[in-house]
Amino acid sequence: MKRRLIKWLLILAVIAAAGSGIALWYQRSVFEAEAAQVVELLGLKPGAAVADIGAGEGELTVRMARRVGSQGRVHSTEVDKKRLKQIREAAAEGGIDNVTVIEGGEADTRLPEACCDAAYLGRVYHHLTRPAEINTSLYRSLRPGGRLLIVDFAPRWWLRPFTPKGVPGNRGGHGVPRRILIEEVSAAGFKLVRAIDDWPGFHYGVLFRKPPP
């Protein structure tokens, strides 16, 4: 009986390890596909300046920094001090010196005015408690013709218990409907370029542009 129990425990451990490996592989494949699409849609080239809003641990920030090169600049923002430290560490470990780390605010990205050619928010928008102010801040930080790419997901019933506190009541749970996101960002002055339904990871992407003067 004891041997049989040990055997089944070993089998379960192997299954769990395999499942974990598959999950990590899937996350990595999604990231690689997404990173390539972000770079393409934002039109990032050597010498460009871009903002990575809500940059997390800084993995995409490092990818962007390498893309824009030493003559370019990445403004990487986060509201969590632990994340800010992780972004700095990721840049240092990657030998990157063209990243400016910024502590963002609830109603202000704290980006310099007209500092960027492009900006990206990856699964961040549905966390915003004051989206109108952030959208205005983003508009101010982008140069005329600048691109804004937002990736997010529609609310799902099983995620409702995890709805961030303080977000507008029209979200319908954890996430944000694409229609509402487009309306709010457009209200700040941005022009819709295109919406992408088949974004990696079963999310959606929306590309905007700040119109020229």
C-alpha positions as CSV (number, residue, x, y, z in Angstrom):
1,M,0.0,0.0,0.0
2,K,2.8,2.4,0.9
3,R,4.7,1.6,-2.3
4,R,1.6,2.2,-4.3
5,L,1.0,5.6,-2.6
6,I,4.6,6.6,-3.3
7,K,4.2,5.6,-6.9
8,W,1.1,7.7,-7.4
9,L,2.7,10.7,-5.6
10,L,5.7,10.4,-8.0
11,I,3.3,10.3,-11.0
12,L,1.4,13.3,-9.8
13,A,4.7,15.2,-9.2
14,V,5.8,14.4,-12.8
15,I,2.4,15.6,-14.2
16,A,2.6,18.8,-12.2
17,A,6.2,19.5,-13.4
18,A,5.2,18.9,-17.0
19,G,2.2,21.2,-16.6
20,S,4.4,23.9,-15.1
21,G,6.8,23.5,-18.0
22,I,4.0,23.8,-20.5
23,A,2.6,26.9,-18.8
24,L,6.1,28.6,-18.8
25,W,6.5,27.7,-22.5
26,Y,3.1,29.1,-23.4
27,Q,3.8,32.4,-21.4
28,R,7.2,32.7,-23.2
29,S,5.7,32.1,-26.6
30,V,2.9,34.7,-26.0
31,F,5.5,37.2,-24.8
32,E,7.7,36.7,-27.9
33,A,4.7,37.1,-30.2
34,E,3.4,40.1,-28.4
35,A,6.8,41.9,-28.2
36,A,7.3,41.5,-32.0
37,Q,3.8,42.9,-32.6
38,V,4.3,45.8,-30.2
39,V,7.6,46.8,-31.9
40,E,5.9,46.6,-35.4
41,L,2.7,48.5,-34.5
42,L,4.5,51.3,-32.7
43,G,7.0,51.7,-35.5
44,L,10.0,51.6,-33.2
45,K,13.2,52.3,-35.0
46,P,16.7,53.3,-33.8
47,G,16.7,56.7,-32.3
48,A,13.0,56.6,-31.3
49,A,11.7,57.5,-27.9
50,V,9.0,55.3,-26.4
51,A,7.1,55.0,-23.1
52,D,6.4,51.6,-21.5
53,I,3.5,52.4,-19.1
54,G,3.1,49.9,-16.2
55,A,6.2,48.1,-17.3
56,G,6.1,45.4,-14.6
57,E,9.5,43.7,-14.2
58,G,10.9,45.5,-17.3
59,E,11.3,42.6,-19.7
60,L,9.6,44.5,-22.6
61,T,11.4,47.7,-21.6
62,V,14.7,46.0,-22.2
63,R,13.5,44.7,-25.5
64,M,12.4,48.2,-26.6
65,A,15.6,49.7,-25.4
66,R,17.6,47.4,-27.6
67,R,15.4,48.1,-30.5
68,V,15.7,52.0,-30.3
69,G,19.4,51.8,-29.6
70,S,21.8,54.1,-27.8
71,Q,20.4,57.1,-29.6
72,G,16.9,56.3,-28.5
73,R,15.2,56.4,-25.1
74,V,12.7,54.3,-23.2
75,H,10.6,55.9,-20.4
76,S,9.6,53.0,-18.2
77,T,6.9,53.7,-15.6
78,E,5.4,51.9,-12.6
79,V,3.5,52.8,-9.5
80,D,4.9,50.0,-7.3
81,K,8.4,50.7,-5.8
82,K,9.3,47.0,-5.9
83,R,8.6,47.0,-9.7
84,L,10.6,50.2,-10.1
85,K,13.6,48.4,-8.6
86,Q,13.1,45.4,-10.8
87,I,13.0,47.5,-13.9
88,R,16.3,49.1,-12.9
89,E,17.8,45.7,-12.2
90,A,16.6,44.3,-15.6
91,A,18.2,47.3,-17.4
92,A,21.4,46.9,-15.5
93,E,21.6,43.1,-16.1
94,G,20.9,43.6,-19.8
95,G,23.7,46.3,-20.0
96,I,21.1,48.9,-21.0
97,D,21.7,52.6,-20.3
98,N,19.0,54.2,-22.4
99,V,16.1,53.6,-19.9
100,T,14.6,56.3,-17.7
101,V,12.6,54.8,-14.8
102,I,9.7,56.9,-13.7
103,E,7.3,56.4,-10.7
104,G,3.9,57.0,-12.1
105,G,0.9,58.4,-10.3
106,E,-2.8,57.6,-10.1
107,A,-3.8,60.5,-12.3
108,D,-0.5,61.4,-14.1
109,T,2.0,59.3,-16.0
110,R,4.7,61.9,-14.9
111,L,6.2,61.7,-18.4
112,P,7.8,64.8,-19.7
113,E,5.8,66.8,-22.2
114,A,6.3,65.8,-25.9
115,C,9.0,63.3,-24.8
116,C,7.9,60.3,-26.9
117,D,7.1,59.1,-30.4
118,A,5.1,56.1,-29.0
119,A,3.6,54.7,-25.9
120,Y,2.4,51.2,-24.8
121,L,0.1,50.0,-22.1
122,G,0.0,46.2,-21.7
123,R,-2.9,45.0,-19.6
124,V,-2.7,48.1,-17.5
125,Y,-5.7,50.2,-18.7
126,H,-8.3,48.2,-16.7
127,H,-6.4,49.0,-13.5
128,L,-6.6,52.8,-14.0
129,T,-8.8,54.5,-11.4
130,R,-8.7,57.8,-13.2
131,P,-8.4,57.0,-16.8
132,A,-9.5,60.4,-18.2
133,E,-6.5,62.1,-16.4
134,I,-4.1,59.4,-17.5
135,N,-5.3,59.7,-21.1
136,T,-4.8,63.4,-21.0
137,S,-1.3,62.9,-19.6
138,L,-0.5,60.4,-22.3
139,Y,-1.7,62.8,-25.0
140,R,0.5,65.6,-23.6
141,S,3.6,63.3,-23.5
142,L,3.3,62.2,-27.1
143,R,4.7,64.2,-30.0
144,P,2.3,65.0,-32.9
145,G,1.8,61.9,-35.0
146,G,2.8,59.7,-32.0
147,R,1.3,56.3,-31.6
148,L,-0.4,54.8,-28.6
149,L,-0.9,51.0,-28.3
150,I,-3.1,49.6,-25.6
151,V,-3.6,45.9,-25.0
152,D,-6.2,44.6,-22.6
153,F,-9.1,42.2,-22.2
154,A,-12.8,42.2,-21.9
155,P,-14.3,41.4,-18.5
156,R,-14.9,37.7,-17.7
157,W,-17.3,36.5,-15.1
158,W,-14.8,34.2,-13.4
159,L,-12.4,37.2,-12.9
160,R,-15.1,39.4,-11.2
161,P,-13.8,38.7,-7.7
162,F,-10.4,40.2,-8.7
163,T,-11.8,43.5,-10.0
164,P,-9.3,46.2,-9.0
165,K,-10.6,48.6,-6.4
166,G,-11.5,52.1,-7.4
167,V,-11.9,51.6,-11.1
168,P,-15.0,53.1,-12.9
169,G,-18.2,51.2,-12.4
170,N,-18.8,50.8,-16.1
171,R,-16.1,48.2,-16.5
172,G,-18.4,45.3,-15.7
173,G,-15.8,43.4,-13.7
174,H,-12.1,42.6,-14.1
175,G,-11.1,43.9,-17.5
176,V,-12.5,46.7,-19.8
177,P,-14.8,46.4,-22.8
178,R,-13.0,47.5,-26.0
179,R,-15.8,49.9,-26.9
180,I,-15.4,51.8,-23.6
181,L,-11.7,51.9,-23.9
182,I,-11.9,53.4,-27.4
183,E,-14.4,56.0,-26.3
184,E,-12.4,57.1,-23.3
185,V,-9.1,57.3,-25.2
186,S,-10.7,59.1,-28.1
187,A,-12.2,61.7,-25.7
188,A,-8.6,62.8,-24.9
189,G,-8.0,63.7,-28.5
190,F,-6.5,60.5,-29.9
191,K,-7.6,59.1,-33.2
192,L,-8.4,55.4,-33.6
193,V,-6.1,53.7,-36.2
194,R,-7.1,50.1,-35.9
195,A,-8.4,47.5,-33.4
196,I,-6.8,44.0,-33.3
197,D,-9.1,41.2,-32.1
198,D,-6.7,38.3,-32.3
199,W,-4.0,39.6,-30.0
200,P,-1.7,36.9,-28.5
201,G,-3.1,35.5,-25.3
202,F,-6.7,35.9,-26.2
203,H,-6.7,39.7,-25.6
204,Y,-7.3,42.6,-27.9
205,G,-5.1,45.5,-29.0
206,V,-6.1,49.0,-30.0
207,L,-3.8,51.4,-31.9
208,F,-4.3,55.2,-31.7
209,R,-2.4,58.2,-33.0
210,K,-2.0,61.7,-31.8
211,P,-3.1,63.9,-34.8
212,P,-0.6,66.4,-36.2
213,P,-1.1,70.0,-35.4
